[in-house]
Amino acid sequence: MNYVVVYYSMDGHTKGVATKVAKKLSAKLVRLECNPPYPKTGAAKFLKGGSDALFDRQAKLAPYEFDERDFDVVILASPMWAGKASPAMNRFLHEHVLTHKKIGLISLSKSGRDGCLVDMRRKLYERGTLPTADAPLESLNLTEEESGNEAEVAGRIDNFCDRLGKLL
Ligand SMILES: Cc1cc2nc3c(=O)[nH]c(=O)nc-3n(C[C@H](O)[C@H](O)[C@H](O)COP(=O)(O)O)c2cc1C
């Protein structure tokens, strides 16, 4: 099985988890970077990023290397913004139709709510990657706090990778 982990991360939490998952699965790691970048401080951080996510806008991305033909399993990792996927992930989901792949989803958030996972699943379905709205995939939902607990995150990642391996 060839694995790839594609992630966007503004403050490093998603990056940390994506990197650990990629290491465990010997996966290629692809980082999505917004160009221009989103504001990282002040009110603009939440106003610009939050409103773009809320309205399903797609960020402009710096060039990245990804050819879906190279992989059997695609893992997508995004922070939750305004209860949804990040605009960077929106762009990736729009640019690629990942048919006949096993899909894993990872979300990082402050609250641990599953809005980003639900949103990524919906967009995968609408774009044609998932054949049905409830097609099987595996997901990992972590809070920032959990991601900082080494033992907790290692156990959750092990469990996620095991479930992904068993996905039909
Ligand atoms: C623009 C913006 C909107 C956010 N919206 C939410 C939200 O709706 N719910 C939540 O629990 N966390 C929200 N967060 C917090 C991030 O999901 C959380 O800090 C996450 O760990 C960030 O991941 P990162 O460090 O990889 O960027 C938001 C953060 C930003 C920057």
The ligand as a Gaussian input file, in Angstrom:
#p B3LYP/6-31G(d) Opt

LIG

0 1
 C       -9.800000      31.022000      11.404000
 C       -9.923000      30.012000      12.492000
 C      -11.165000      29.484000      12.806000
 C      -11.284000      28.500000      13.802000
 N      -12.520000      27.975000      14.060000
 C      -12.636000      26.994000      15.007000
 C      -13.895000      26.405000      15.285000
 O      -14.926000      26.726000      14.682000
 N      -13.967000      25.459000      16.253000
 C      -12.856000      25.042000      16.958000
 O      -12.986000      24.183000      17.821000
 N      -11.625000      25.567000      16.698000
 C      -11.498000      26.526000      15.743000
 N      -10.275000      27.068000      15.471000
 C       -9.115000      26.564000      16.200000
 C       -8.298000      25.571000      15.350000
 O       -9.125000      24.552000      14.801000
 C       -7.271000      24.903000      16.260000
 O       -6.497000      25.909000      16.855000
 C       -6.381000      23.927000      15.497000
 O       -5.656000      23.150000      16.425000
 C       -5.406000      24.679000      14.623000
 O       -4.636000      23.759000      13.890000
 P       -3.190000      24.186000      13.337000
 O       -2.333000      24.443000      14.541000
 O       -2.733000      23.011000      12.543000
 O       -3.359000      25.407000      12.505000
 C      -10.139000      28.050000      14.497000
 C       -8.886000      28.603000      14.190000
 C       -8.779000      29.570000      13.193000
 C       -7.426000      30.143000      12.838000

